[in-house]
Amino acid sequence: MEQRTLGKQGLTVSALGYGAMGTAMAYGPTDDTESIAAIRRAHDEGVTFFDTAELYGWGVGEKLLGHALAPIRDEVVIATKFGFTSTYGSDSRPEHIREVVDNSLRNLDIDTIDVLYQHVPDPNVPIEDVVGVMQEYVQAGKVKYLGLSNADEDTIRRAHAVHPISVLQNEYSIFAREPESLLPVLEELGIGLAAYSPLARGFLSGAVQSRDRYTPDDVRQLIGWWAPENFDANVEIARRLSEVAAEKGVTLSQLALAWLLAQQEYVVPIPGSRNAERVTQNNASAQVRLTAEDLARISEIAPDGGVGSRSR
């Protein structure tokens, strides 16, 4: 698979990564055996960038990913994140960062975290203090590269002034276009972009279902794209995008991932699936080439992304 460079500090990863949130939370019941098979299939097909977080099952997701990647640890880039409380508030106090990072190293059963992100900004802790603690782990050889997630321009600039930031992770897809306003600062500072939820939480998977088909613990119950007043309009957008995909002989999900790859050479989508065959389908998008006409049609169909908010 094609390799892409994130930042100016030497971080090189596969053009497509793997997001492991769904192996531990958010999208209904999980099966560890299937998840491990999916993770290993991703690696077999050239994926080298694997993303998890403390939040994903409070260590469960990290342990599963660490186990799945243990035989090939030296061949992959492992990213994890800190910054939440157990009640989903933000907590980037220095003592909490140290506790979480030390736990992550144990959970993943690794000596060095390749990419360490602050998961969400903490309004109570200056980003300079946060990055100062993250930098300690770089200096100690326990972290290689630093990243931010869900950050705005001011936070990015202030963080980068303390220690180089290699990658920003934000939600980005045909439906979620907000990160495009940050591309100028990323280019100025030389920071890559890892695009999470690149299939719009499943709306661009080609298998979207109505709200009443999802379990109460499914995160999509809280997303505005599924709200009754928006759902039909978004189904229509997905239908029209599917027509574009069919004309190119690809699936909707492959079109959506290829669209992201075509935006900038420093954008790396990190789709996640617990199904190995779906992983193979996603990975095939790295070979899809969209023409200027294709991109124009997609922009015409979804000029402002999905209808409604990506949150409630």
HELIX and SHEET records of a PDB file:
HELIX    1   1 MET A   21  THR A   23  5                                   3    
HELIX    2   2 ASP A   32  ASP A   44  1                                  13    
HELIX    3   3 VAL A   60  LEU A   69  1                                  10    
HELIX    4   4 ALA A   70  GLU A   75  5                                   6    
HELIX    5   5 PRO A   94  LEU A  108  1                                  15    
HELIX    6   6 ILE A  127  GLN A  139  1                                  13    
HELIX    7   7 GLU A  153  VAL A  162  1                                  10    
HELIX    8   8 GLU A  178  LEU A  182  5                                   5    
HELIX    9   9 LEU A  183  LEU A  189  1                                   7    
HELIX   10  10 ALA A  200  GLY A  202  5                                   3    
HELIX   11  11 ARG A  211  ARG A  213  5                                   3    
HELIX   12  12 VAL A  219  LEU A  222  5                                   4    
HELIX   13  13 GLY A  224  TRP A  226  5                                   3    
HELIX   14  14 PRO A  228  LYS A  248  1                                  21    
HELIX   15  15 LEU A  252  GLN A  263  1                                  12    
HELIX   16  16 ALA A  276  ASN A  283  1                                   8    
HELIX   17  17 ALA A  284  GLN A  287  5                                   4    
HELIX   18  18 ALA A  292  ILE A  301  1                                  10    
SHEET    1   A 2 GLN A   3  LEU A   6  0                                        
SHEET    2   A 2 LEU A  11  SER A  14 -1                                        
SHEET    1   B 8 TYR A  18  GLY A  19  0                                        
SHEET    2   B 8 PHE A  49  ASP A  51  1                                        
SHEET    3   B 8 VAL A  77  PHE A  82  1                                        
SHEET    4   B 8 ILE A 113  GLN A 118  1                                        
SHEET    5   B 8 VAL A 143  SER A 149  1                                        
SHEET    6   B 8 VAL A 167  GLU A 171  1                                        
SHEET    7   B 8 GLY A 192  TYR A 196  1                                        
SHEET    8   B 8 VAL A 267  PRO A 269  1                                        
END                                                                             
